[in-house]
Amino acid sequence: MYKSFLAVVLIIVSVFIYIWQQNTSTRFAYKLSSLQSEYDKISSGNKSLQMKINSILALDKMHKIAVEKNLSIPDESSIVYID
């Protein structure tokens, strides 16, 4: 009688441990998925900001070269539009 009771308790404890493990695994997988999507969002924003920085730096460099070569913005009358 004592051994069968012990066997039933052991089986019940084993089932609870298995269910707890599966539950924990599922929660971690959900959290990982959430963090991955957040990382992808931040990474995309970072790439966008890096492109904006590069664009600004390129414009600053272009302005510096134009000043060194004494270039200026042309008058409206000297601009020719071609169709």
N, C-alpha and C positions, 0 to 999 in steps of 0.2 A: 504494500500500500504506500509506504514512504517513498519507494523508488519511482512508482508511477506518478505520484504527486510532484516529485522533483523533476521528472521528465517533462510533465505538462508545464511547469513553471519555466523550465529551461527553453521549451519551445516558444512559449509566450514572450519571454524576454528576447529571444532571438528574433521573433517577428517584429517586436517593437524597435529593436536596434536596426533592423533592415529598413523599416518604414522611416525611422529618423534619418538614416543615411540617405535614403532616396529623397526625402524632403529637403535635407541640407544641400544635397547635390543640385536639385532643381532650383533652389533659391540662389545658389552661387552662380549657376548658369544664367539665370535671369539677370543677376547683378552684373555679370561679365558682359552680357549682351548690351545692357544699358550703358555701361562704361565705354564699350567699344563704339557705340553710336555717338556718345558724347565726344570721344576722342576724335572720331572722323569729322564731326562738326567743327571742333576747334582747329583741327589740322587744315580743313578747307578754308576757314577764316584766316588762319596764319598764312597760307599760300596767297590768298587774296591781298592781305596786307603787305606781304613781301613784294608782290608785283607792283603795288602802289608805291612802295618805297623806291623800288628800282626805277619806276617811271619818273618820280620826282628827282632822283639823283641824275638820271639821264638828261632831264630838262635843265637842271642846274649846270651840268657839264656843258651842255650845248650853249647855254647863256654865257658861260665863262669863255668859251672858244670864240663866240661872236664878239664879245667885248675885246678880247685880245686881238682880233683881226679888224677891229673898228667897224664892224657891221652894225647897221641900225634898222629899225622898222621902216619900211618904205611908206611914202605918202600914198594916199588913196588915189591920186591922179597917176601915179607911176605903176599901178597894178593893172595888168592886162589879163582879162578873163578869156579863156578859149573854150568854145563849145565843142 
